[in-house]
Amino acid sequence: MRELTLPAPLALLPGLAADDRLFAPQRRALGPNLITPAWPDMPKGMAHSQTLRGFARRWADALRVQHLEGLDPTRPWVLGGASMGGMLALEMLPYLPRKPAAVLLLGSTVHGNGVTRSARWGAALAGWVHRPRVLQCVLRGLMVPTNLYDGQDDDGRRLLRRMAAEADPVRLQWGVGACVDWPGPSASAQKAVAGGVVVRHLRGGADRIIRPAHPASDDVVIQDAGHFVNLSHRQTVNRWLFDEVMRVCGIDETQEPRVEDPDRGWARRPEVAARF
């Protein structure tokens, strides 16, 4: 058995220019309970009118049908995302009949205006060019391998370059603007958080893409990490994800529910925990 095998399902959504391969280091360490859903297809005509919140609803429907309906309804599960995937995870909350115990964010933000000035300049340039293939080439040939990844390994750079080259150019064109224009979680998403969905955030202190304007006091910050923290600091991220899933699901090292867990009121009452 893996040392960090997840005791409960964790669904992680990738960022804009990435796919499920982004979480390969986490999948190897955390085991089969890690769910890495694929991006839903985006019809070309939809990209001009689709908001980030609207796309989150489409992804929530796909996640429910493909993954959540097969889970044990008496056990909790956790949702998360990296970069834009974290924004989408928050916006998905109103559309998930079975709410997660928590949302875990990697290099993301819980507020609008979290995208840095340099990234906004890149978004404006992409909008001016208005050619998805041009944006794809920029991500592949310049931005991703040189400026956005601070890891010491070449494997991470090669992976990011491949994902950017193979990403849907229409989605890239849409997503850059959608991230910049995102005003923050909807009122319905905020209501879900206020109703008990815990939000935890791990980010890099040297992130040049997303930097929260109002960081929370309980954010975990890896000072020397950049945007792709789950690749550059994979062991630290793996341990953080494991510990957070254990904590928010009320499970101790014996893999049994902790009915006295003070972090989750429902965990003290097994009959309420059954809702998850």
Contacts in CASP RR format, 6 or more apart in sequence:
PFRMAT RR
TARGET T0000
AUTHOR 0000-0000-0000
METHOD contacts of the structure
MODEL  1
MRELTLPAPLALLPGLAADDRLFAPQRRALGPNLITPAWPDMPKGMAHSQ
TLRGFARRWADALRVQHLEGLDPTRPWVLGGASMGGMLALEMLPYLPRKP
AAVLLLGSTVHGNGVTRSARWGAALAGWVHRPRVLQCVLRGLMVPTNLYD
GQDDDGRRLLRRMAAEADPVRLQWGVGACVDWPGPSASAQKAVAGGVVVR
HLRGGADRIIRPAHPASDDVVIQDAGHFVNLSHRQTVNRWLFDEVMRVCG
IDETQEPRVEDPDRGWARRPEVAARF
2 29 0 8 1.000
2 30 0 8 1.000
2 31 0 8 1.000
4 29 0 8 1.000
4 30 0 8 1.000
4 31 0 8 1.000
4 238 0 8 1.000
4 239 0 8 1.000
4 242 0 8 1.000
5 30 0 8 1.000
5 31 0 8 1.000
5 32 0 8 1.000
5 33 0 8 1.000
6 30 0 8 1.000
6 31 0 8 1.000
6 33 0 8 1.000
6 34 0 8 1.000
6 241 0 8 1.000
6 242 0 8 1.000
6 245 0 8 1.000
7 33 0 8 1.000
7 245 0 8 1.000
7 246 0 8 1.000
7 249 0 8 1.000
7 251 0 8 1.000
7 255 0 8 1.000
8 33 0 8 1.000
8 75 0 8 1.000
8 76 0 8 1.000
8 77 0 8 1.000
8 78 0 8 1.000
8 101 0 8 1.000
8 245 0 8 1.000
8 249 0 8 1.000
8 251 0 8 1.000
9 33 0 8 1.000
9 34 0 8 1.000
9 35 0 8 1.000
9 67 0 8 1.000
9 71 0 8 1.000
9 75 0 8 1.000
9 77 0 8 1.000
9 78 0 8 1.000
10 30 0 8 1.000
10 33 0 8 1.000
10 34 0 8 1.000
10 35 0 8 1.000
10 77 0 8 1.000
10 78 0 8 1.000
10 79 0 8 1.000
10 80 0 8 1.000
10 104 0 8 1.000
10 241 0 8 1.000
10 245 0 8 1.000
11 35 0 8 1.000
11 36 0 8 1.000
11 37 0 8 1.000
11 63 0 8 1.000
11 67 0 8 1.000
11 77 0 8 1.000
11 78 0 8 1.000
11 79 0 8 1.000
11 80 0 8 1.000
11 100 0 8 1.000
12 23 0 8 1.000
12 26 0 8 1.000
12 34 0 8 1.000
12 35 0 8 1.000
12 36 0 8 1.000
12 80 0 8 1.000
12 81 0 8 1.000
12 82 0 8 1.000
12 104 0 8 1.000
12 106 0 8 1.000
13 37 0 8 1.000
13 59 0 8 1.000
13 79 0 8 1.000
13 80 0 8 1.000
13 81 0 8 1.000
13 82 0 8 1.000
13 85 0 8 1.000
13 86 0 8 1.000
13 88 0 8 1.000
13 89 0 8 1.000
14 20 0 8 1.000
14 22 0 8 1.000
14 23 0 8 1.000
14 36 0 8 1.000
14 39 0 8 1.000
14 81 0 8 1.000
14 82 0 8 1.000
14 83 0 8 1.000
14 85 0 8 1.000
15 22 0 8 1.000
15 81 0 8 1.000
15 82 0 8 1.000
15 83 0 8 1.000
15 84 0 8 1.000
15 85 0 8 1.000
15 86 0 8 1.000
16 83 0 8 1.000
16 84 0 8 1.000
16 85 0 8 1.000
16 167 0 8 1.000
16 171 0 8 1.000
16 172 0 8 1.000
16 175 0 8 1.000
16 176 0 8 1.000
16 179 0 8 1.000
17 139 0 8 1.000
17 144 0 8 1.000
17 160 0 8 1.000
17 163 0 8 1.000
17 164 0 8 1.000
17 167 0 8 1.000
17 172 0 8 1.000
18 82 0 8 1.000
18 83 0 8 1.000
18 160 0 8 1.000
18 163 0 8 1.000
18 167 0 8 1.000
19 38 0 8 1.000
19 39 0 8 1.000
19 163 0 8 1.000
19 166 0 8 1.000
19 167 0 8 1.000
20 36 0 8 1.000
20 37 0 8 1.000
20 38 0 8 1.000
21 159 0 8 1.000
21 162 0 8 1.000
21 163 0 8 1.000
22 36 0 8 1.000
22 82 0 8 1.000
22 159 0 8 1.000
22 163 0 8 1.000
22 228 0 8 1.000
22 230 0 8 1.000
22 231 0 8 1.000
23 34 0 8 1.000
23 36 0 8 1.000
23 82 0 8 1.000
23 230 0 8 1.000
24 159 0 8 1.000
25 230 0 8 1.000
25 231 0 8 1.000
25 234 0 8 1.000
25 237 0 8 1.000
25 238 0 8 1.000
26 34 0 8 1.000
26 230 0 8 1.000
26 234 0 8 1.000
26 237 0 8 1.000
26 238 0 8 1.000
26 241 0 8 1.000
27 34 0 8 1.000
27 36 0 8 1.000
29 234 0 8 1.000
29 235 0 8 1.000
29 238 0 8 1.000
30 238 0 8 1.000
30 241 0 8 1.000
30 242 0 8 1.000
35 67 0 8 1.000
37 59 0 8 1.000
37 62 0 8 1.000
37 63 0 8 1.000
37 66 0 8 1.000
37 67 0 8 1.000
39 59 0 8 1.000
39 168 0 8 1.000
39 171 0 8 1.000
40 55 0 8 1.000
40 58 0 8 1.000
40 59 0 8 1.000
40 62 0 8 1.000
41 168 0 8 1.000
42 50 0 8 1.000
42 55 0 8 1.000
42 168 0 8 1.000
42 170 0 8 1.000
42 171 0 8 1.000
42 174 0 8 1.000
44 170 0 8 1.000
47 170 0 8 1.000
47 171 0 8 1.000
47 173 0 8 1.000
47 174 0 8 1.000
48 174 0 8 1.000
50 174 0 8 1.000
50 178 0 8 1.000
51 178 0 8 1.000
52 84 0 8 1.000
52 87 0 8 1.000
52 88 0 8 1.000
52 91 0 8 1.000
52 175 0 8 1.000
52 178 0 8 1.000
52 179 0 8 1.000
52 181 0 8 1.000
52 182 0 8 1.000
53 91 0 8 1.000
53 186 0 8 1.000
54 91 0 8 1.000
55 88 0 8 1.000
55 178 0 8 1.000
56 88 0 8 1.000
56 91 0 8 1.000
56 92 0 8 1.000
56 95 0 8 1.000
57 91 0 8 1.000
57 92 0 8 1.000
57 95 0 8 1.000
59 88 0 8 1.000
59 92 0 8 1.000
60 92 0 8 1.000
60 95 0 8 1.000
60 96 0 8 1.000
61 95 0 8 1.000
63 92 0 8 1.000
63 96 0 8 1.000
64 96 0 8 1.000
64 97 0 8 1.000
64 98 0 8 1.000
68 77 0 8 1.000
68 96 0 8 1.000
68 98 0 8 1.000
71 77 0 8 1.000
73 98 0 8 1.000
73 274 0 8 1.000
73 276 0 8 1.000
74 273 0 8 1.000
74 274 0 8 1.000
74 276 0 8 1.000
75 249 0 8 1.000
75 276 0 8 1.000
76 100 0 8 1.000
76 101 0 8 1.000
76 248 0 8 1.000
76 249 0 8 1.000
76 250 0 8 1.000
76 273 0 8 1.000
76 276 0 8 1.000
77 98 0 8 1.000
77 100 0 8 1.000
77 101 0 8 1.000
77 276 0 8 1.000
78 100 0 8 1.000
78 101 0 8 1.000
78 102 0 8 1.000
78 103 0 8 1.000
78 104 0 8 1.000
78 244 0 8 1.000
78 245 0 8 1.000
78 248 0 8 1.000
78 249 0 8 1.000
79 89 0 8 1.000
79 92 0 8 1.000
79 93 0 8 1.000
79 96 0 8 1.000
79 100 0 8 1.000
79 102 0 8 1.000
79 103 0 8 1.000
79 104 0 8 1.000
80 86 0 8 1.000
80 89 0 8 1.000
80 100 0 8 1.000
80 103 0 8 1.000
80 104 0 8 1.000
80 105 0 8 1.000
80 106 0 8 1.000
81 88 0 8 1.000
81 89 0 8 1.000
81 103 0 8 1.000
81 104 0 8 1.000
81 105 0 8 1.000
81 106 0 8 1.000
81 108 0 8 1.000
82 105 0 8 1.000
82 106 0 8 1.000
82 107 0 8 1.000
82 108 0 8 1.000
82 228 0 8 1.000
82 230 0 8 1.000
83 106 0 8 1.000
83 107 0 8 1.000
83 108 0 8 1.000
83 209 0 8 1.000
83 210 0 8 1.000
83 227 0 8 1.000
84 108 0 8 1.000
84 175 0 8 1.000
84 178 0 8 1.000
84 179 0 8 1.000
85 108 0 8 1.000
86 103 0 8 1.000
86 105 0 8 1.000
86 106 0 8 1.000
86 108 0 8 1.000
87 108 0 8 1.000
87 109 0 8 1.000
87 179 0 8 1.000
87 182 0 8 1.000
87 184 0 8 1.000
89 103 0 8 1.000
89 105 0 8 1.000
90 103 0 8 1.000
90 110 0 8 1.000
90 184 0 8 1.000
90 185 0 8 1.000
90 189 0 8 1.000
90 193 0 8 1.000
90 199 0 8 1.000
91 185 0 8 1.000
91 186 0 8 1.000
91 189 0 8 1.000
93 99 0 8 1.000
93 100 0 8 1.000
93 103 0 8 1.000
93 185 0 8 1.000
93 188 0 8 1.000
93 189 0 8 1.000
93 192 0 8 1.000
93 193 0 8 1.000
93 197 0 8 1.000
94 186 0 8 1.000
94 188 0 8 1.000
94 189 0 8 1.000
94 191 0 8 1.000
94 192 0 8 1.000
98 276 0 8 1.000
99 192 0 8 1.000
99 197 0 8 1.000
99 276 0 8 1.000
100 197 0 8 1.000
100 276 0 8 1.000
101 197 0 8 1.000
101 198 0 8 1.000
101 248 0 8 1.000
101 249 0 8 1.000
101 264 0 8 1.000
101 276 0 8 1.000
102 197 0 8 1.000
102 198 0 8 1.000
102 199 0 8 1.000
102 200 0 8 1.000
102 244 0 8 1.000
102 245 0 8 1.000
102 248 0 8 1.000
103 193 0 8 1.000
103 197 0 8 1.000
103 198 0 8 1.000
103 199 0 8 1.000
103 200 0 8 1.000
104 200 0 8 1.000
104 201 0 8 1.000
104 202 0 8 1.000
104 241 0 8 1.000
104 244 0 8 1.000
104 245 0 8 1.000
105 199 0 8 1.000
105 200 0 8 1.000
105 201 0 8 1.000
105 202 0 8 1.000
105 203 0 8 1.000
106 202 0 8 1.000
106 203 0 8 1.000
106 229 0 8 1.000
106 230 0 8 1.000
106 237 0 8 1.000
107 201 0 8 1.000
107 202 0 8 1.000
107 203 0 8 1.000
107 204 0 8 1.000
107 207 0 8 1.000
107 210 0 8 1.000
107 227 0 8 1.000
107 229 0 8 1.000
108 201 0 8 1.000
108 203 0 8 1.000
108 210 0 8 1.000
109 201 0 8 1.000
109 210 0 8 1.000
109 211 0 8 1.000
109 212 0 8 1.000
110 184 0 8 1.000
110 185 0 8 1.000
110 199 0 8 1.000
110 201 0 8 1.000
110 212 0 8 1.000
110 216 0 8 1.000
111 184 0 8 1.000
111 212 0 8 1.000
111 213 0 8 1.000
111 214 0 8 1.000
112 182 0 8 1.000
112 183 0 8 1.000
112 184 0 8 1.000
112 213 0 8 1.000
113 213 0 8 1.000
114 210 0 8 1.000
114 211 0 8 1.000
114 212 0 8 1.000
114 213 0 8 1.000
115 123 0 8 1.000
115 179 0 8 1.000
115 180 0 8 1.000
115 209 0 8 1.000
115 210 0 8 1.000
116 207 0 8 1.000
116 208 0 8 1.000
116 209 0 8 1.000
116 210 0 8 1.000
116 211 0 8 1.000
118 208 0 8 1.000
119 179 0 8 1.000
119 180 0 8 1.000
119 208 0 8 1.000
119 209 0 8 1.000
119 210 0 8 1.000
120 180 0 8 1.000
122 176 0 8 1.000
123 176 0 8 1.000
123 177 0 8 1.000
123 179 0 8 1.000
123 180 0 8 1.000
126 134 0 8 1.000
126 135 0 8 1.000
126 138 0 8 1.000
126 173 0 8 1.000
126 176 0 8 1.000
126 177 0 8 1.000
127 173 0 8 1.000
127 176 0 8 1.000
127 177 0 8 1.000
129 135 0 8 1.000
130 173 0 8 1.000
131 173 0 8 1.000
132 169 0 8 1.000
132 170 0 8 1.000
132 172 0 8 1.000
132 173 0 8 1.000
133 169 0 8 1.000
135 169 0 8 1.000
135 172 0 8 1.000
135 173 0 8 1.000
135 176 0 8 1.000
136 164 0 8 1.000
136 165 0 8 1.000
136 167 0 8 1.000
136 169 0 8 1.000
136 172 0 8 1.000
139 164 0 8 1.000
139 167 0 8 1.000
139 172 0 8 1.000
140 161 0 8 1.000
140 164 0 8 1.000
140 165 0 8 1.000
141 161 0 8 1.000
141 164 0 8 1.000
144 157 0 8 1.000
144 160 0 8 1.000
144 161 0 8 1.000
144 164 0 8 1.000
145 157 0 8 1.000
145 160 0 8 1.000
145 161 0 8 1.000
147 208 0 8 1.000
148 160 0 8 1.000
148 208 0 8 1.000
148 209 0 8 1.000
148 226 0 8 1.000
148 227 0 8 1.000
148 228 0 8 1.000
149 156 0 8 1.000
149 157 0 8 1.000
149 160 0 8 1.000
149 226 0 8 1.000
149 227 0 8 1.000
149 228 0 8 1.000
149 231 0 8 1.000
149 232 0 8 1.000
150 206 0 8 1.000
150 224 0 8 1.000
150 225 0 8 1.000
150 226 0 8 1.000
150 228 0 8 1.000
150 232 0 8 1.000
151 157 0 8 1.000
151 228 0 8 1.000
151 231 0 8 1.000
151 232 0 8 1.000
152 232 0 8 1.000
156 228 0 8 1.000
156 231 0 8 1.000
159 231 0 8 1.000
160 228 0 8 1.000
160 231 0 8 1.000
185 193 0 8 1.000
193 199 0 8 1.000
198 248 0 8 1.000
198 263 0 8 1.000
198 264 0 8 1.000
200 218 0 8 1.000
200 220 0 8 1.000
200 244 0 8 1.000
200 248 0 8 1.000
201 212 0 8 1.000
201 215 0 8 1.000
201 216 0 8 1.000
201 218 0 8 1.000
201 219 0 8 1.000
201 220 0 8 1.000
202 219 0 8 1.000
202 220 0 8 1.000
202 221 0 8 1.000
202 222 0 8 1.000
202 229 0 8 1.000
202 237 0 8 1.000
202 240 0 8 1.000
203 210 0 8 1.000
203 212 0 8 1.000
203 215 0 8 1.000
203 219 0 8 1.000
203 220 0 8 1.000
203 221 0 8 1.000
203 222 0 8 1.000
203 225 0 8 1.000
203 229 0 8 1.000
204 221 0 8 1.000
204 222 0 8 1.000
204 223 0 8 1.000
204 225 0 8 1.000
204 226 0 8 1.000
204 227 0 8 1.000
204 229 0 8 1.000
205 221 0 8 1.000
205 222 0 8 1.000
205 223 0 8 1.000
205 224 0 8 1.000
205 225 0 8 1.000
205 226 0 8 1.000
206 223 0 8 1.000
206 224 0 8 1.000
206 225 0 8 1.000
206 226 0 8 1.000
207 225 0 8 1.000
207 226 0 8 1.000
207 227 0 8 1.000
207 229 0 8 1.000
208 226 0 8 1.000
208 227 0 8 1.000
209 227 0 8 1.000
210 227 0 8 1.000
212 219 0 8 1.000
215 221 0 8 1.000
220 240 0 8 1.000
222 229 0 8 1.000
222 233 0 8 1.000
222 236 0 8 1.000
225 232 0 8 1.000
225 233 0 8 1.000
226 232 0 8 1.000
229 237 0 8 1.000
230 237 0 8 1.000
245 251 0 8 1.000
246 252 0 8 1.000
246 253 0 8 1.000
247 261 0 8 1.000
247 263 0 8 1.000
248 263 0 8 1.000
248 264 0 8 1.000
249 257 0 8 1.000
249 264 0 8 1.000
249 267 0 8 1.000
250 257 0 8 1.000
250 258 0 8 1.000
250 261 0 8 1.000
250 263 0 8 1.000
250 264 0 8 1.000
250 267 0 8 1.000
251 257 0 8 1.000
251 258 0 8 1.000
252 258 0 8 1.000
257 267 0 8 1.000
257 270 0 8 1.000
257 273 0 8 1.000
258 267 0 8 1.000
259 267 0 8 1.000
259 268 0 8 1.000
259 269 0 8 1.000
259 270 0 8 1.000
260 267 0 8 1.000
260 268 0 8 1.000
261 267 0 8 1.000
261 268 0 8 1.000
265 272 0 8 1.000
266 272 0 8 1.000
266 273 0 8 1.000
266 275 0 8 1.000
266 276 0 8 1.000
267 273 0 8 1.000
END
